[in-house]
Amino acid sequence: MSVGYSEDSIKTLEWQEHIRKRPGMYIGKLGDGSQPDDGIYILLKEVVDNSIDEFMMGNGKRIDIQLNEKTVSIRDYGRGIPQGKLIDVASKMNTGAKYDSKVFKKSVGLNGVGIKAVNALSNQFIIKSIREGLVREAEFAGGIIVNDKQYPANGEANGTYVQFTPDEAVFGQYSFQDEYIETMIRNYTYLNTNLTISFNGKEYISKNGLLDLLNENITTEPLYPIIHLKGEDIEVAITHGVGYGEDYYTFVNGQHTTQGGTHLTAFREAYVKTIREFYKKDFDPSDIRTSIIAAISIKVEDPVFESQTKTKLGSKDMGPNGPSVKQFITDFIKEKLDNFLHRNSETAQILLQKIIESEKERKAISGIKKIARERAKKASLHNRKLRDCRIHYNSKDDRAHESTLFITEGDSASGSITKSRDVNTQAVFSLRGKPLNTYGLTKKIVYENEEFNLLQAALDIEEDMENLRYNKIVIATDADVDGMHIRLLLITFFLQFFPELIRQEHLFILQTPLFRVRNKKKTVYCYTPEEKEKAIAELGPNPEITRFKGLGEISPDEFKNFIGPDMRLDLVRLTKEDQIHDLLEFYMGKNTPDRQDFIINNLRIEEDIIDEEPAPKADENNIDEEGNLDDENKNLVA
């Protein structure tokens, strides 16, 4: 019997219903606040963007942000929204001042959707306009208005106030992480010099723009002082570090375009062209850009982004009557960078030496690279290490941001993940035992070592990050000493050769449960001893308790619970305080006596951790020449 298809089958959703039913169309993923691109931070950004646009138009020099558990408030001191349109701005789709480019010439938000998404996805949303001695205040719940009032301002300064609480009915259990909000705020201040943003009473301000950004984010000593170039609608900061990879911070109209776009492509090409012309030599682009650290910010009229979350610029032109983005950036870099290098011969000499060294290394391993590429090409036809997925990060698919590669140890663990994964978005790469410690080695090892070469090919990052095939690279190892060691070896590999993967927040550690506590009615998976004790108390007397020693012990039916939408991931992050060279030298280098002393002085056995009694000292005879524990002492916990 066929299902009837009539006028009754056609549904028209109210604006707020559509946003709540399809939130991913408006804010990307939902998340629980544990990752910086989770939806609750997109809501905050949508509100702050409006205040930033006011500042960019010369109105208000301060923004106050307050976070009280799950409620956020944002107060700016601009002109205030025209009060007759306050409710329309908050609840009527395709309504906003940003359609008038005379009022908001180079704004981030142009489609009139952002603030409505915040409204619809909040269980409480309050918006106030303080203007001309009056306050108009509207309150909504899930996008539906519940209160509208007007009262005297009593001397309060003009501006706009927004308060919202993301709806747990949409987002589930979530929590804001201060550090992610602080990073967002710092980026706003770098791009809007002399704007003060206060977050829970702490003030942030930048006087030197992108120069401050690089100075505060570089984790290694730059080879030469940062080159800082500014022009109308463009600002650039450039230097080189040591090691490999390319590291970029890109922005459009104050929006952090984490996935780059046409402006980044144009900058990379313009930089190579300018360097070649300055030195009058046809250097290879990879030699010129290896270990570059750069930030670029441009302002574009009516920018076109490739998604509502605005992380990748699609615009090809600077504006309706302006030059192309490529031509604009090329002309600027060619003039300003060329002039700078002519005036700063010492920097020019350091840069030349860096390029020559990169060229020597590339040529030294060119033969090995050719063999490795052929090997990877053959392996890709039947790569037993990689069980690929269908949707990749570099595709146009709506679910591209979900693409994930799990790096596992051994056949049993990879078998469990492979059987329980989402074949559309989750791939598995299986390691054979412990990978090589790559600290202090050159990139030659990436091509000589078959496993690393196949991993590089799977990620498709040999040339650059543009073709990265997975948004999340997840290290999935056992929660024991060997698993921790493999974890460290892989992080060392990425830090050594592909640090931009970590800087751009693509590398994660998978958390898997340590215990399963169950009775006949309920099963609880516990990630910590504290969670285990709580579960025992909840389930009552004599529950069955299982301690998982390895991923291979978890059945595929169970494993799907741990790699689904609610999987727990720890982001591998780099901050200015993390000096890569020093970290790797101490933990992964050949400094045996220092590390041996550290292990001896910090070892504690499990019982002593629980009882909080002094830990026994490890016997020096049980530590090998590399400063690692022998097999008998692997039950000790550092």
C-alpha positions in Angstrom: 0.0 0.0 0.0 1.5 3.3 -1.1 1.7 6.3 1.3 -0.5 9.2 0.3 1.2 12.2 -1.2 -1.1 15.3 -1.0 -1.1 19.0 0.1 -1.0 17.7 3.7 2.5 16.2 3.0 4.0 19.6 2.3 5.3 21.2 5.5 6.3 24.8 6.1 8.5 25.3 9.1 8.6 28.5 11.1 12.1 30.1 10.9 13.0 29.0 14.5 11.7 25.5 13.9 13.9 25.1 10.8 17.0 26.3 12.7 16.3 24.0 15.6 15.6 21.1 13.3 18.7 21.6 11.1 21.2 23.5 13.3 24.2 22.1 11.4 23.1 24.3 8.4 23.7 27.4 10.5 26.4 26.7 13.0 28.2 23.6 11.7 28.4 20.8 14.4 26.8 20.9 17.8 29.4 19.4 20.1 29.6 19.7 23.9 32.0 22.6 24.2 35.1 20.4 24.4 36.4 21.6 21.0 36.9 25.2 19.8 34.7 24.8 16.8 31.7 23.4 18.7 28.4 25.2 18.2 28.2 27.1 21.5 31.3 29.1 20.5 29.8 29.8 17.0 26.8 31.3 18.8 29.1 33.5 20.8 31.1 34.5 17.7 27.9 35.4 15.8 27.0 37.9 18.5 30.5 39.4 19.0 30.9 39.7 15.2 28.0 42.3 15.2 29.8 44.3 17.9 33.1 44.1 16.0 31.4 45.4 12.9 30.2 48.4 14.9 33.8 49.1 16.1 35.1 48.7 12.5 32.7 51.5 11.5 34.1 53.7 14.2 31.5 53.2 16.9 32.5 52.1 20.4 36.0 51.1 21.6 35.1 48.5 24.1 33.2 45.2 24.3 32.3 43.5 27.6 31.8 39.7 27.7 30.6 37.9 30.8 30.3 34.1 31.2 28.3 32.7 34.1 28.4 28.9 33.8 26.1 28.4 30.7 24.9 32.0 30.2 26.9 34.5 28.1 26.3 38.2 27.9 27.9 40.6 25.4 27.7 44.4 25.7 29.1 46.9 23.2 29.1 50.6 23.1 28.2 51.3 19.5 25.1 53.1 18.2 22.6 50.6 19.4 20.2 48.8 17.0 17.4 51.1 15.8 14.7 50.2 18.3 11.8 50.0 15.8 13.6 47.1 14.2 15.0 45.3 17.3 12.5 42.4 17.2 12.9 42.0 13.4 16.7 41.9 13.7 16.5 39.1 16.3 13.7 37.1 14.8 13.0 37.9 11.1 15.2 36.0 8.6 17.1 38.1 6.1 16.8 41.3 8.1 19.8 43.4 9.0 21.7 46.6 8.3 24.6 44.7 6.6 22.8 44.5 3.3 23.5 48.3 2.9 27.3 48.4 2.1 27.4 52.1 2.9 26.6 51.4 6.5 28.6 48.2 6.9 31.2 48.2 4.0 33.3 45.3 5.0 31.3 43.2 7.4 31.6 39.5 8.4 27.9 38.7 8.5 25.9 39.5 5.4 23.0 37.1 5.3 21.0 38.2 8.3 21.0 34.7 9.8 23.6 34.7 12.6 21.8 36.4 15.5 18.6 34.6 14.6 20.4 31.2 14.9 21.6 32.3 18.4 18.0 33.2 19.3 16.5 30.0 18.0 19.1 27.7 19.7 18.9 29.4 23.1 16.3 28.5 25.8 16.6 32.2 26.9 17.7 35.0 24.6 17.6 38.7 25.7 18.5 41.6 23.4 18.5 45.2 24.4 19.1 48.4 22.4 20.2 51.4 24.4 19.8 54.5 22.2 18.7 58.1 22.4 17.9 57.9 26.2 15.7 54.8 25.9 16.2 51.0 26.3 14.1 48.6 24.3 14.4 45.0 25.6 13.0 41.9 24.0 13.2 38.4 25.5 12.8 35.1 23.6 12.7 31.4 24.4 13.6 29.0 21.6 13.1 31.9 19.2 9.6 32.7 20.4 9.1 36.1 21.9 7.9 36.1 25.5 8.5 39.8 26.5 9.0 43.2 24.9 9.3 46.4 26.9 10.8 49.9 26.7 12.1 52.0 29.6 14.3 55.1 30.3 18.1 54.5 29.9 18.9 56.6 33.0 22.1 57.8 31.5 23.3 54.4 30.4 25.7 54.6 27.3 24.4 53.8 23.9 25.0 50.3 22.6 23.6 46.8 22.3 23.3 44.1 25.0 22.8 40.4 24.2 22.4 37.6 26.7 21.8 34.0 25.8 21.8 30.5 27.3 22.3 27.7 24.7 19.4 25.2 24.9 20.4 21.8 26.4 17.5 20.3 24.4 19.5 21.0 21.3 23.2 20.8 22.5 22.8 18.2 25.3 25.1 18.6 28.3 27.7 21.2 27.4 30.2 23.5 29.1 32.1 26.6 27.9 35.9 26.4 28.1 37.5 29.7 29.0 40.6 29.1 27.0 38.7 28.7 23.7 36.9 32.0 24.4 40.2 33.7 25.3 41.8 32.6 22.0 38.8 33.9 20.1 39.0 37.2 21.9 42.8 37.6 21.3 42.2 37.1 17.6 39.6 39.8 17.6 42.0 42.2 19.3 44.9 41.5 16.9 42.6 42.3 14.0 41.1 45.4 15.6 44.0 47.4 17.2 43.1 49.5 20.2 39.8 47.7 20.7 39.5 46.6 24.4 37.6 43.4 25.0 36.9 42.5 28.6 36.2 38.9 29.5 35.0 38.2 33.0 36.9 41.3 34.1 40.2 40.6 32.3 41.0 43.0 29.5 42.6 42.2 26.2 44.0 44.8 23.8 46.5 44.8 20.9 48.6 47.8 19.8 50.5 46.0 17.0 48.0 43.8 15.3 49.4 40.7 13.5 52.8 41.4 14.9 51.5 40.7 18.3 49.7 37.6 17.1 52.9 36.0 15.8 54.9 37.1 18.8 52.4 35.5 21.2 51.9 32.3 19.2 55.3 31.3 17.9 56.6 28.3 19.8 60.2 28.4 18.5 62.7 31.3 18.2 62.2 32.9 14.7 65.1 32.9 12.3 64.8 36.6 11.8 62.7 39.5 13.2 59.0 39.4 12.1 58.3 41.3 8.8 55.2 43.4 9.4 53.5 45.0 6.4 50.4 47.0 6.4 48.2 48.6 3.7 44.6 49.6 3.1 42.5 46.6 3.6 45.5 44.3 4.1 48.0 43.4 6.8 50.7 40.7 6.7 53.2 39.4 9.2 55.9 36.9 8.1 58.9 35.0 9.6 60.5 31.5 9.5 61.0 29.0 12.2 63.0 25.8 12.2 61.8 22.4 11.1 59.2 21.6 8.5 55.7 22.6 7.4 53.9 25.8 6.8 52.0 27.7 9.5 49.3 30.3 8.6 46.8 32.4 10.4 44.3 33.9 8.0 41.5 36.3 8.5 38.8 38.0 6.4 37.0 41.0 7.8 38.0 39.9 11.3 36.8 36.3 10.7 39.4 33.6 11.4 39.3 31.5 8.3 40.8 28.3 9.7 40.4 26.5 6.4 42.0 29.3 4.4 40.5 30.0 1.0 41.3 32.2 -2.0 43.3 34.7 0.1 45.6 32.1 1.5 46.2 30.5 -2.0 46.9 34.0 -3.4 49.4 34.8 -0.5 51.3 31.5 -0.9 51.7 32.1 -4.7 52.5 35.8 -4.3 55.2 35.1 -1.7 56.9 32.5 -3.9 56.8 34.8 -6.9 58.2 37.8 -5.0 61.1 35.8 -3.4 62.0 34.3 -6.8 62.1 37.8 -8.4 64.1 39.3 -5.5 66.8 36.7 -5.5 66.6 36.3 -9.3 66.5 32.5 -8.9 63.8 30.0 -9.7 63.7 28.3 -6.3 61.2 25.5 -5.7 58.1 26.7 -3.9 58.5 24.1 -1.1 62.1 25.4 -0.4 60.8 28.9 -0.1 57.9 28.1 2.1 59.3 25.4 4.4 58.9 26.4 8.1 57.2 29.8 7.1 55.0 31.3 9.9 52.7 34.0 8.6 49.5 35.8 9.3 47.4 37.6 6.7 44.3 39.7 7.2 42.3 41.3 4.4 39.0 43.2 4.2 36.6 42.3 1.4 33.3 43.9 0.3 30.4 41.4 0.5 32.7 38.3 1.2 31.5 34.9 0.0 32.3 32.0 2.4 31.9 28.4 1.6 29.7 27.7 4.7 27.7 29.5 7.3 30.5 29.1 9.8 32.7 31.2 7.5 35.9 29.2 7.9 36.9 29.3 4.2 36.8 32.2 1.9 35.3 31.6 -1.5 35.4 35.2 -2.9 37.5 35.7 -6.0 37.2 39.6 -6.0 37.8 42.2 -3.3 34.4 43.8 -4.1 32.0 44.5 -7.0 34.3 47.1 -8.6 37.6 46.0 -7.0 40.5 43.8 -8.2 40.6 40.1 -7.8 41.8 38.8 -4.4 44.8 37.3 -6.2 45.8 40.5 -7.9 45.3 42.6 -4.9 47.5 40.4 -2.7 50.1 39.8 -5.4 50.5 43.6 -6.0 50.8 44.3 -2.3 53.3 41.5 -1.5 55.4 42.3 -4.6 55.8 46.0 -3.6 56.0 45.9 0.2 58.0 42.7 0.7 60.4 43.5 -2.1 61.0 47.0 -0.6 61.5 45.5 2.9 64.1 43.0 1.7 66.0 45.6 -0.2 66.1 47.8 3.0 66.9 44.9 5.4 69.9 43.1 3.9 70.6 41.0 7.0 67.1 39.6 7.0 67.3 38.9 3.3 70.6 37.0 3.8 69.1 34.8 6.6 66.1 34.1 4.5 68.3 33.1 1.5 70.4 30.8 3.6 67.2 29.1 4.9 66.0 28.5 1.3 69.4 27.1 0.2 69.4 24.7 3.2 65.9 23.5 2.4 66.9 23.0 -1.2 70.0 20.9 -0.3 67.9 18.6 1.9 65.2 18.2 -0.7 67.7 17.3 -3.4 69.5 14.9 -1.0 66.3 12.8 -0.6 64.8 13.3 -4.1 65.8 9.8 -5.1 64.3 8.2 -2.0 61.1 10.3 -2.4 60.7 8.9 -6.0 60.9 5.3 -4.8 58.6 6.0 -1.8 56.0 7.7 -4.0 56.0 4.6 -6.3 55.6 2.4 -3.3 52.8 4.5 -1.9 51.1 4.6 -5.3 51.1 0.8 -5.5 50.1 0.4 -1.8 47.2 2.8 -2.3 45.6 0.3 -4.7 45.7 -2.3 -2.0 46.8 -0.6 1.2 46.1 -3.1 4.0 47.0 -0.5 6.6 44.3 1.9 5.6 40.6 1.1 5.7 39.3 4.3 4.1 36.0 6.1 4.4 33.9 7.6 1.6 33.7 11.3 2.6 36.9 13.3 3.0 37.8 16.7 4.5 38.9 18.1 1.1 35.6 17.2 -0.5 32.5 19.4 -1.0 30.3 17.1 1.0 28.2 18.6 3.8 29.7 16.0 6.2 33.3 16.7 5.2 34.1 18.2 8.7 33.2 14.9 10.3 35.9 13.0 8.4 38.2 11.2 10.9 41.2 8.9 10.7 41.8 6.6 13.7 45.5 5.5 14.0 45.4 2.3 16.0 48.0 -0.3 17.3 47.7 -3.9 16.2 45.1 -5.9 14.4 42.7 -6.5 17.4 42.2 -2.8 18.1 41.9 -1.9 14.5 39.5 -4.8 14.0 37.1 -3.5 16.7 37.1 0.0 15.3 36.8 -1.1 11.7 33.7 -3.2 12.5 32.0 -0.5 14.5 32.9 2.7 12.6 30.8 4.9 10.3 32.2 3.8 6.9 31.1 7.2 5.4 33.2 9.4 7.6 35.6 7.2 9.7 38.8 5.6 8.4 41.3 3.4 10.2 45.1 3.2 9.8 46.7 0.3 11.6 50.2 0.4 12.9 52.5 -2.6 13.2 54.0 -2.4 16.7 55.8 0.7 17.9 56.7 3.4 15.3 60.2 4.8 15.1 61.3 7.7 17.4 61.8 10.4 14.8 63.2 13.1 17.0 66.4 14.6 15.5 65.9 12.8 12.2 65.5 14.6 8.9 62.5 14.2 6.6 64.4 11.6 4.8 63.0 9.1 7.3 59.4 9.8 6.3 60.2 8.3 2.9 62.5 5.6 4.0 60.1 4.3 6.7 57.3 2.5 4.8 54.8 3.0 7.7 55.3 6.8 7.9 55.3 7.1 4.1 52.0 5.4 3.9 50.5 7.5 6.7 51.7 10.6 4.9 50.1 9.4 1.7 46.8 8.5 3.5 46.7 12.1 4.9 47.8 13.5 1.5 50.0 16.2 3.2 53.3 15.7 1.5 53.1 19.0 -0.4 51.0 21.1 1.9 47.8 21.1 4.1 45.5 22.1 1.3 44.6 18.5 0.4 44.3 17.2 4.0 41.9 14.2 3.7 40.7 14.0 7.3 39.6 16.8 9.7 40.4 14.8 12.8 43.4 12.5 13.1 42.7 10.5 16.2 45.4 8.5 18.0 43.6 5.4 19.4 46.0 3.4 21.6 45.6 1.2 24.7 45.5 2.9 28.1 48.7 1.3 29.3 52.4 2.1 29.3 53.0 0.7 25.7 49.9 2.6 24.4 51.2 5.8 26.0 54.6 5.2 24.4 53.1 4.8 21.0 51.1 7.9 21.6 54.2 9.9 22.4 56.1 8.5 19.3 53.2 9.6 17.0 53.0 13.0 18.5 56.7 13.4 18.1 56.4 12.4 14.4 53.7 15.1 13.8 55.6 17.7 15.8 58.8 17.0 13.9 57.5 17.0 10.4 53.9 18.3 10.3 53.5 20.7 13.2 50.8 22.6 11.3 48.4 19.6 11.8 48.7 20.3 15.6 48.6 24.1 15.3 45.5 23.9 13.2 43.9 21.6 15.8 43.5 18.4 13.8 45.3 15.9 16.1 43.4 14.2 19.0 43.7 11.5 21.5 40.8 9.0 21.8 39.6 8.4 25.4 38.2 5.0 25.9 36.7 3.6 29.1 38.8 1.9 31.7 35.9 0.1 33.4 32.5 -1.4 32.6 30.1 -1.5 35.6 26.8 -3.3 35.0 24.0 -5.2 36.6 21.0 -6.9 34.9 19.3 -3.6 34.1 22.0 -1.1 33.2 25.6 -0.8 31.9 27.8 2.2 32.7 31.2 2.8 31.0 33.7 4.7 33.2 36.7 6.6 32.1 38.2 7.3 35.6 38.2 5.6 39.0 36.0 8.3 40.2 33.4 7.5 37.6 33.7 3.9 38.5 32.9 4.6 42.2 30.0 6.7 41.2 28.6 4.0 39.0 29.0 1.4 41.7 27.0 3.6 44.1 24.3 4.1 41.5 23.9 0.5 40.4 23.7 -0.9 44.0 25.3 -3.9 45.6 27.6 -6.4 43.8 27.6 -5.1 40.2 29.8 -6.8 37.6 33.1 -4.7 37.1 35.3 -5.2 34.1 38.7 -3.5 33.7 39.6 -3.0 30.0 43.3 -3.4 29.5 43.3 -2.9 25.7 41.1 -1.7 22.9 41.0 -5.2 21.5 39.1 -6.4 24.5 36.2 -4.1 23.7 33.7 -5.8 21.4 32.6 -4.0 18.2 29.1 -3.7 19.5 30.4 -1.8 22.5 33.1 0.1 20.6 30.5 2.0 18.5 29.4 3.8 21.7 32.9 5.2 22.1 33.5 6.5 18.5 30.1 7.9 17.8 28.8 11.4 18.1 29.5 11.5 21.8 33.1 10.1 21.7 35.5 11.7 24.1 38.5 13.3 22.4 41.5 15.2 23.9 42.8 17.8 21.6 46.6 17.9 21.2 47.3 21.7 21.5 50.3 23.9 21.2 50.7 27.2 23.0 53.5 29.8 23.2 54.6 28.2 26.4 55.2 24.9 24.6 58.7 25.2 23.2 58.7 22.3 20.8 62.5 21.8 20.6 62.9 21.8 24.4 60.0 19.4 24.9 61.2 16.9 22.3 64.8 17.1 23.4 63.9 16.3 27.0 61.3 13.6 26.5 62.4 12.0 23.2 66.1 13.0 22.8 69.3 11.3 23.9 69.6 13.2 27.1 69.7 9.9 29.1 71.0 11.2 32.5 68.5 14.0 32.8 65.5 11.9 31.8 66.8 9.0 34.0 67.0 11.3 37.0 63.5 12.6 36.3 62.1 9.1 36.1 63.8 8.0 39.3 62.6 11.0 41.3 59.0 10.9 40.1 58.0 7.2 39.9 55.1 6.2 42.1 53.3 2.8 42.3 49.6 2.5 42.1 49.0 1.8 45.8 51.0 4.8 46.8 49.0 7.1 44.5 45.9 5.9 46.3 47.3 6.1 49.8 49.2 9.3 49.1 52.3 7.9 50.8 55.9 8.6 49.7 56.6 6.7 46.5 59.5 4.2 46.3 62.5 5.1 44.3 63.1 3.2 41.1 66.2 1.1 41.0 68.7 2.6 38.6 69.5 -0.9 37.4 65.9 -1.2 36.1 66.3 1.8 33.7 67.8 1.1 30.3 70.4 3.3 28.5 67.7 5.4 26.9 66.2 6.3 30.2 63.2 4.0 29.8 61.9 1.4 32.3 62.6 -2.3 31.7 59.7 -4.8 31.4 59.7 -5.6 35.2 59.0 -1.9 36.0 56.3 -1.1 33.5 53.7 -1.5 36.1 55.0 1.7 37.7 53.2 4.8 36.9 55.2 8.0 36.2 
